[in-house]
Amino acid sequence: MNQNRPDNRHTNEAQNRQGSLPWWVHVIVLAAIAVVIGIAAFRLMVWNRGHEVDVSDIDEAEYDVEVSDNIFLLSSEDLAGKKEDGVQTILFLGDDLLTFRLSEEEESLAQLIGDRLDAEVVDCGIAGTTVAQRDAVPDGSYPQDLLCFRQMAQAIATNEFEPQQRAASALGDETAMQALDRLAQVDFDALDMLIVAYDASDYLNQRIGMNPSDDEDPITYRGAMVGGLHRIRAQYPHIRIVVMSFPFCYAYGADGSVVSGYLQNFGHGRISDYWLLLYDACEQCGASFLDNLYGTINESESDQYLVDIVRVNEKCRRAIADHLARALKEGGQ
């Protein structure tokens, strides 16, 4: 019986010989796997590192940030009541964007714009002011409130500047008093244009962005702008209003470090949020909007244009003036 039973040991050895592969096949397979892994690792390293691009042949216009200027023209009905005096006159309201200069030899923003538009200018900028009020009802305890845009617009609409003059006197601000004296002498019936130019002071002073329940809330950035523009337009519809957005700025973080305004949120939004509120306010009121945040100075160029975290140099003022002149021409000034 044992002679008829197959030898299992010999059978298993034969099967193993038939199923095994030569040693060099294993070597080739392992080498192929290593090559695939190496190629993948190399491509990943190159992708992470990037590569140089020759930009000389690139059309830069394809990669420009979209500039959101919004230019309005006045209707014949708006212009019907204007008194013609043969002179183009522009009034400026604003803060340090108008008043700050490193030296008396530098030209102000109002002067630069007047030169480009061949116009006479009345510069009534007041340093350290904002668009919105700090308090809902100015009571004299914070005189700056009476010098903010919302209150200045009210004074223009009523032609009553005594509260603003008292506030400037209380602050001992001689330059503000001189600006108010110039403002009181303006013939608004013959005025051609009002340019509103504030930097990002409302953002830095943490003014509230907006109040959904009150479209003209004076302690909010959007509400103060809407309320001020409405009052001027209602009283003087023939005056063309151009509102400049603030240029890029930095802010101080909680630890005192300098932080991009695109990143720092004090609780009411970043500078891009305030920009959008200003754009919406101008569109609602029919005021032209000049985009300086994306159209004149952004973060990548800030070292060329800023002298601190917010104030701009003459080079930036010239760029803003050029931008305005170009936008008005293209918009059909």
C-alpha positions in Angstrom: 0.0 0.0 0.0 2.8 2.4 0.8 4.3 1.8 -2.6 1.0 3.0 -4.3 0.8 6.3 -2.2 2.5 9.4 -3.8 5.5 10.9 -2.1 4.2 14.2 -0.7 7.6 15.6 0.0 8.7 15.2 -3.6 5.4 16.6 -4.9 5.7 19.8 -2.8 9.2 20.4 -3.9 8.1 20.1 -7.6 5.2 22.6 -7.0 7.6 25.1 -5.3 10.0 24.9 -8.2 7.2 25.6 -10.7 5.7 28.6 -8.7 8.9 30.4 -7.8 10.5 33.2 -9.8 14.2 33.8 -10.6 15.9 36.1 -8.2 16.6 38.7 -10.9 12.9 39.2 -11.4 12.5 40.4 -7.9 15.4 42.8 -8.3 13.8 44.3 -11.4 10.4 44.8 -9.7 12.0 46.5 -6.7 14.1 48.7 -8.9 11.0 49.8 -10.9 9.1 50.6 -7.6 12.1 52.7 -6.4 12.2 54.6 -9.7 8.4 55.5 -9.5 8.7 56.7 -5.9 11.8 58.8 -6.8 10.1 60.4 -9.8 7.0 61.3 -7.7 9.2 62.7 -4.9 11.1 64.8 -7.4 8.0 66.2 -9.0 6.5 67.1 -5.6 9.7 68.9 -4.6 9.7 71.0 -7.8 6.0 71.8 -7.4 6.5 73.0 -3.9 9.5 75.1 -4.8 8.0 76.6 -7.9 10.1 77.9 -10.8 11.1 81.2 -12.2 8.9 82.8 -14.8 10.0 85.3 -17.4 7.5 88.1 -17.1 8.8 90.2 -19.9 6.3 88.7 -22.4 3.3 88.7 -20.0 0.5 91.1 -20.5 0.3 92.6 -17.0 -3.2 93.8 -17.6 -4.4 90.2 -17.5 -3.3 90.0 -13.9 -4.3 93.4 -12.6 -6.6 93.6 -9.5 -9.9 94.9 -10.7 -10.3 98.6 -9.9 -13.9 99.5 -8.9 -14.2 103.2 -9.8 -17.8 104.1 -10.1 -18.4 107.5 -11.9 -21.7 109.2 -11.9 -22.7 112.1 -14.2 -25.2 114.8 -13.2 -28.4 115.2 -15.1 -29.6 118.4 -16.8 -32.2 118.7 -14.0 -29.5 118.5 -11.4 -27.6 121.3 -13.1 -30.5 123.5 -13.7 -30.1 125.6 -10.5 -26.3 126.1 -10.8 -25.0 129.6 -10.9 -22.4 129.9 -13.6 -19.3 131.9 -12.8 -16.9 130.7 -15.5 -14.5 129.1 -13.0 -14.3 125.5 -12.1 -14.1 125.3 -8.3 -13.5 122.2 -6.2 -14.1 122.0 -2.5 -12.2 119.3 -0.5 -13.4 117.8 2.8 -11.4 115.2 4.6 -8.7 114.4 7.2 -4.9 113.7 7.1 -5.2 112.5 3.5 -5.6 116.2 2.7 -3.6 117.9 5.4 -0.5 115.7 5.9 2.8 116.8 4.3 6.3 116.0 5.3 7.3 119.6 4.5 5.8 122.9 3.3 7.5 122.4 0.0 5.5 119.3 -0.8 2.2 119.8 -2.7 -1.0 118.8 -1.0 -3.5 116.4 -2.6 -5.9 119.3 -3.3 -3.2 121.2 -5.1 -2.2 118.2 -7.2 -5.8 117.5 -8.2 -6.4 121.2 -9.0 -3.4 121.2 -11.3 -4.6 118.2 -13.2 -8.2 119.4 -13.5 -7.3 123.0 -14.2 -9.5 124.1 -11.3 -9.4 126.4 -8.3 -9.4 124.5 -5.1 -10.7 125.2 -1.6 -8.9 122.8 0.8 -11.0 122.4 4.0 -9.4 119.2 5.3 -9.1 118.9 9.1 -6.5 116.6 10.6 -7.5 113.8 13.0 -11.2 113.7 12.0 -13.4 110.8 10.9 -16.4 110.2 8.8 -18.6 108.9 11.7 -19.2 110.5 15.1 -18.1 108.9 18.3 -21.3 109.9 20.1 -24.8 109.8 18.7 -25.5 113.4 19.8 -22.5 115.7 20.0 -22.6 117.6 23.3 -19.3 119.4 23.2 -17.5 116.9 25.5 -15.8 115.4 22.4 -15.3 118.4 20.0 -14.0 116.2 17.2 -17.5 114.9 16.6 -18.6 118.3 15.3 -15.7 118.2 12.8 -16.5 114.8 11.4 -17.9 114.5 7.8 -21.5 113.9 9.0 -21.5 117.2 10.9 -19.6 119.1 8.3 -22.2 118.0 5.7 -24.9 119.3 8.0 -23.2 122.6 8.3 -22.9 122.9 4.5 -26.5 122.1 4.0 -27.7 124.7 6.5 -24.8 127.2 5.8 -24.3 127.3 9.6 -20.7 126.8 10.7 -20.7 128.3 14.2 -20.8 124.9 16.0 -17.8 123.7 14.0 -15.9 126.9 14.7 -16.6 126.5 18.5 -15.3 123.0 18.3 -12.1 124.0 16.6 -11.6 126.8 19.1 -12.1 124.3 22.0 -9.4 122.1 20.5 -7.0 125.0 20.0 -6.6 123.9 16.3 -5.6 126.9 14.4 -5.4 125.1 11.0 -9.0 123.7 11.6 -10.2 127.2 12.3 -8.6 128.5 9.1 -10.2 125.6 7.1 -13.6 126.5 8.5 -13.1 130.2 7.6 -12.4 129.1 4.0 -15.5 126.9 4.1 -17.7 129.7 5.2 -16.7 131.8 2.2 -17.6 129.2 -0.4 -20.4 130.1 -2.8 -22.1 126.8 -2.9 -24.6 127.9 -5.6 -21.6 128.2 -8.0 -19.5 125.3 -6.6 -18.7 122.6 -9.3 -17.4 119.7 -7.3 -17.0 118.3 -3.8 -14.2 115.8 -3.2 -14.4 113.8 0.0 -11.1 112.3 1.0 -10.6 110.5 4.3 -8.0 107.9 5.1 -8.8 104.7 7.1 -9.2 106.7 10.3 -12.7 105.3 11.0 -11.4 101.7 10.7 -8.4 102.5 13.0 -10.6 104.4 15.5 -12.9 101.4 15.5 -16.1 103.2 14.4 -19.0 100.8 13.8 -19.4 99.8 10.2 -23.1 100.0 9.8 -26.5 99.7 11.6 -29.0 97.5 9.7 -31.9 99.3 11.5 -30.8 102.8 10.7 -29.4 103.6 7.3 -28.1 107.0 8.4 -26.9 106.2 11.9 -24.2 108.9 12.5 -22.0 106.8 14.7 -21.6 104.2 11.9 -19.2 104.6 9.0 -21.8 103.8 6.3 -24.6 105.7 8.0 -22.6 108.9 8.5 -21.5 108.9 4.8 -25.1 108.2 3.6 -26.5 110.9 5.9 -23.9 113.5 4.9 -24.2 112.8 1.2 -28.0 112.9 1.3 -28.0 116.3 3.0 -25.6 117.9 0.6 -27.3 116.5 -2.5 -30.7 117.5 -1.3 -29.6 121.1 -0.8 -27.2 121.4 -3.7 -28.0 118.9 -6.4 -25.8 120.7 -9.0 -22.6 119.9 -7.0 -20.8 116.8 -8.4 -19.6 114.7 -5.4 -16.6 112.4 -5.7 -15.7 110.2 -2.7 -12.3 108.8 -2.5 -11.7 105.5 -0.8 -8.9 105.3 1.6 -5.6 103.8 0.5 -4.1 100.7 2.0 -3.1 101.0 5.7 -1.6 98.9 8.5 -2.9 98.6 12.0 -1.5 97.7 15.4 -2.4 94.2 16.8 -3.3 93.5 20.4 0.4 92.8 21.1 1.5 96.0 19.5 2.8 94.4 16.3 2.1 95.9 12.9 -0.6 94.0 11.1 -2.0 94.3 7.6 -5.4 96.1 7.4 -6.5 93.2 5.3 -6.1 90.9 8.3 -6.7 93.0 11.4 -10.4 93.0 12.6 -11.2 95.2 15.6 -14.7 93.8 15.8 -16.4 95.8 13.0 -14.5 94.4 10.0 -11.3 94.7 8.1 -10.4 97.6 5.7 -11.9 95.6 2.8 -15.2 95.6 4.7 -15.1 99.4 5.3 -14.3 99.8 1.6 -17.4 97.9 0.6 -19.6 99.9 3.0 -18.2 103.1 1.4 -18.8 101.9 -2.1 -22.4 100.9 -1.3 -23.0 104.3 0.4 -21.8 106.2 -2.7 -23.8 104.1 -5.1 -26.9 104.6 -3.0 -26.5 108.4 -3.0 -25.4 108.9 -6.6 -21.9 110.0 -5.6 -18.9 109.0 -7.7 -16.5 106.6 -6.1 -12.7 106.5 -6.6 -11.1 103.3 -5.6 -7.7 104.0 -4.0 -7.5 100.8 -2.0 -7.2 98.5 -5.1 -6.6 101.2 -7.7 -3.8 103.3 -6.3 -1.9 101.8 -3.4 -2.2 98.2 -2.1 -0.1 96.2 0.4 2.6 95.2 -2.1 3.4 98.9 -2.9 2.9 100.2 0.6 6.7 100.6 1.3 6.8 103.1 -1.6 3.8 105.2 -0.5 3.3 105.1 3.3 5.4 107.1 5.8 3.8 105.3 8.8 1.0 102.8 9.1 -1.6 105.1 7.4 -0.3 108.5 6.2 0.9 108.8 2.6 3.8 110.6 1.0 3.8 112.9 -2.0 4.4 110.1 -4.4 1.2 108.5 -3.3 -0.7 111.8 -3.5 0.5 112.2 -7.1 -0.7 108.7 -7.9 -4.1 109.5 -6.4 -4.4 112.7 -8.4 -3.4 111.0 -11.6 -5.9 108.2 -10.9 -8.7 110.7 -10.3 -8.0 112.8 -13.4 -7.9 109.6 -15.5 -11.1 108.2 -14.0 -13.1 111.4 -14.5 -11.9 111.7 -18.1 -12.8 108.1 -18.9 -16.1 108.6 -17.1 -17.0 111.5 -19.2 -16.2 114.5 -17.0 
